[in-house]
Amino acid sequence: MQTTYLDGTGPVAAVIRSIGVRHDGAHQLVTDGLYLDLRKALRNPAEDPAMRYLTGLDAKVSAHVLATPGAREVITRTAVQLRALADETPRGRLVRLTVACQGGRHRSVAIAEAVAHRVWTAWGGAYGVEIEHHHIDSPVLPAIG
């Protein structure tokens, strides 16, 4: 699992995790908070041989995902929902977002990063956002026939 932080001057207020739902145990990672399933919403970069073994942290994959029709709207809507949840949560309690795709290497990673940056920017850096990529280093899964 790879974890990055968008540090603020205040405490971490949100945890955003990316997962691949086809990996064993993935659904146990979904606890409380928001859940976003991208399997049908966005194109899968893994279908392109040039991107198959890259991840959503690679610029080429991220650009591909973000250029998918509807991706920007998904990011905006999810960031608004996460911030609204944070506003309704007692100070000091974390809010969570789980972003899912098939393998957890491409779409979920790129969207989790984009939502995290959007939320962190909206908070003016006053709060930190933790990003956990649970399956980014897992083997690429075979295509579903």
ZIQUI-V446760 format. One record per residue. N is the residue number from 1. RES is the residue in three letters. PHI is phi in whole degrees, 0 to 359 (999 if undefined). PSI is psi in degrees with one decimal (NA if undefined). NEAR is the number of other ideal C-beta (glycine too) atoms within 12 Angstrom. Layout:
<<N & RES & PHI & PSI & NEAR> <N & RES & PHI & PSI & NEAR>>
//
This chain:
<<1 & MET & 999 & 135.3 & 21> <2 & GLN & 253 & 131.5 & 23> <3 & THR & 236 & 132.7 & 21> <4 & THR & 234 & 163.0 & 26> <5 & TYR & 229 & 140.2 & 23> <6 & LEU & 256 & 99.0 & 32> <7 & ASP & 284 & 141.1 & 19> <8 & GLY & 241 & -177.6 & 22> <9 & THR & 279 & -16.6 & 14> <10 & GLY & 255 & -169.2 & 19> <11 & PRO & 286 & 162.8 & 20> <12 & VAL & 295 & 127.2 & 30> <13 & ALA & 248 & -20.1 & 37> <14 & ALA & 222 & 143.1 & 44> <15 & VAL & 240 & 124.3 & 38> <16 & ILE & 243 & 125.3 & 47> <17 & ARG & 239 & 143.6 & 42> <18 & SER & 253 & 141.8 & 50> <19 & ILE & 221 & 160.1 & 42> <20 & GLY & 250 & 115.0 & 41> <21 & VAL & 292 & -17.6 & 32> <22 & ARG & 276 & -2.0 & 26> <23 & HIS & 273 & 142.8 & 27> <24 & ASP & 304 & 135.4 & 15> <25 & GLY & 82 & -1.8 & 16> <26 & ALA & 300 & -40.8 & 27> <27 & HIS & 290 & -20.3 & 17> <28 & GLN & 288 & -17.2 & 13> <29 & LEU & 282 & -15.4 & 29> <30 & VAL & 275 & 112.8 & 22> <31 & THR & 247 & -105.4 & 17> <32 & ASP & 255 & 175.2 & 16> <33 & GLY & 93 & -155.2 & 27> <34 & LEU & 267 & 151.3 & 31> <35 & TYR & 229 & 129.1 & 26> <36 & LEU & 234 & 115.5 & 35> <37 & ASP & 257 & 117.3 & 27> <38 & LEU & 261 & 2.3 & 38> <39 & ARG & 303 & -37.9 & 24> <40 & LYS & 257 & -10.6 & 16> <41 & ALA & 276 & -31.0 & 24> <42 & LEU & 226 & 152.9 & 37> <43 & ARG & 299 & 147.4 & 26> <44 & ASN & 264 & 110.6 & 32> <45 & PRO & 299 & -23.1 & 38> <46 & ALA & 296 & -17.5 & 35> <47 & GLU & 287 & -17.1 & 21> <48 & ASP & 265 & 116.9 & 17> <49 & PRO & 305 & -28.9 & 11> <50 & ALA & 289 & -20.3 & 13> <51 & MET & 246 & -7.5 & 26> <52 & ARG & 307 & -42.2 & 24> <53 & TYR & 260 & 8.9 & 21> <54 & LEU & 268 & -176.7 & 26> <55 & THR & 228 & 173.1 & 35> <56 & GLY & 294 & -8.3 & 43> <57 & LEU & 276 & -15.2 & 25> <58 & ASP & 281 & 136.3 & 22> <59 & ALA & 304 & -39.7 & 17> <60 & LYS & 297 & -44.2 & 21> <61 & VAL & 290 & -45.7 & 35> <62 & SER & 302 & -45.6 & 30> <63 & ALA & 298 & -40.3 & 20> <64 & HIS & 298 & -48.1 & 29> <65 & VAL & 296 & -47.1 & 43> <66 & LEU & 292 & -21.6 & 31> <67 & ALA & 275 & -7.3 & 18> <68 & THR & 296 & 132.3 & 28> <69 & PRO & 307 & 129.5 & 12> <70 & GLY & 93 & -12.5 & 20> <71 & ALA & 297 & -45.3 & 28> <72 & ARG & 297 & -37.2 & 20> <73 & GLU & 293 & -40.0 & 17> <74 & VAL & 299 & -43.8 & 32> <75 & ILE & 297 & -49.2 & 36> <76 & THR & 299 & -49.9 & 20> <77 & ARG & 299 & -42.6 & 22> <78 & THR & 292 & -40.6 & 36> <79 & ALA & 297 & -41.0 & 35> <80 & VAL & 297 & -44.0 & 20> <81 & GLN & 296 & -41.5 & 25> <82 & LEU & 294 & -41.8 & 39> <83 & ARG & 295 & -39.5 & 29> <84 & ALA & 296 & -41.1 & 19> <85 & LEU & 298 & -42.3 & 26> <86 & ALA & 297 & -38.3 & 34> <87 & ASP & 295 & -27.6 & 19> <88 & GLU & 266 & -3.8 & 13> <89 & THR & 263 & 136.1 & 20> <90 & PRO & 304 & 140.2 & 11> <91 & ARG & 305 & 136.0 & 14> <92 & GLY & 99 & -14.4 & 12> <93 & ARG & 262 & 139.5 & 18> <94 & LEU & 281 & 146.6 & 26> <95 & VAL & 254 & 149.8 & 35> <96 & ARG & 232 & 147.1 & 33> <97 & LEU & 225 & 129.6 & 47> <98 & THR & 248 & 125.7 & 39> <99 & VAL & 248 & 123.8 & 49> <100 & ALA & 241 & 147.5 & 38> <101 & CYS & 214 & -170.4 & 43> <102 & GLN & 300 & -60.6 & 34> <103 & GLY & 254 & -10.9 & 39> <104 & GLY & 76 & 21.6 & 44> <105 & ARG & 245 & -24.7 & 40> <106 & HIS & 243 & -84.5 & 47> <107 & ARG & 300 & -50.0 & 47> <108 & SER & 297 & -36.0 & 53> <109 & VAL & 292 & -49.2 & 47> <110 & ALA & 298 & -43.1 & 44> <111 & ILE & 289 & -40.1 & 48> <112 & ALA & 301 & -44.1 & 53> <113 & GLU & 297 & -43.6 & 39> <114 & ALA & 293 & -42.2 & 42> <115 & VAL & 295 & -43.8 & 45> <116 & ALA & 301 & -45.4 & 44> <117 & HIS & 296 & -41.1 & 25> <118 & ARG & 297 & -45.1 & 29> <119 & VAL & 293 & -45.6 & 41> <120 & TRP & 299 & -42.9 & 33> <121 & THR & 296 & -43.1 & 19> <122 & ALA & 298 & -33.6 & 26> <123 & TRP & 280 & -1.1 & 28> <124 & GLY & 64 & 23.9 & 14> <125 & GLY & 75 & 6.1 & 18> <126 & ALA & 290 & -23.2 & 21> <127 & TYR & 231 & 151.5 & 32> <128 & GLY & 269 & 155.5 & 26> <129 & VAL & 235 & 125.7 & 41> <130 & GLU & 261 & 136.2 & 29> <131 & ILE & 239 & 126.3 & 38> <132 & GLU & 241 & 121.9 & 32> <133 & HIS & 253 & 96.8 & 38> <134 & HIS & 287 & -29.1 & 35> <135 & HIS & 238 & 14.2 & 37> <136 & ILE & 298 & -30.1 & 37> <137 & ASP & 261 & 5.5 & 20> <138 & SER & 286 & 156.9 & 28> <139 & PRO & 299 & 149.3 & 16> <140 & VAL & 295 & 131.5 & 26> <141 & LEU & 278 & 148.1 & 24> <142 & PRO & 294 & 150.7 & 11> <143 & ALA & 296 & 149.3 & 14> <144 & ILE & 278 & 123.9 & 12> <145 & GLY & 288 & NA & 3>>
//
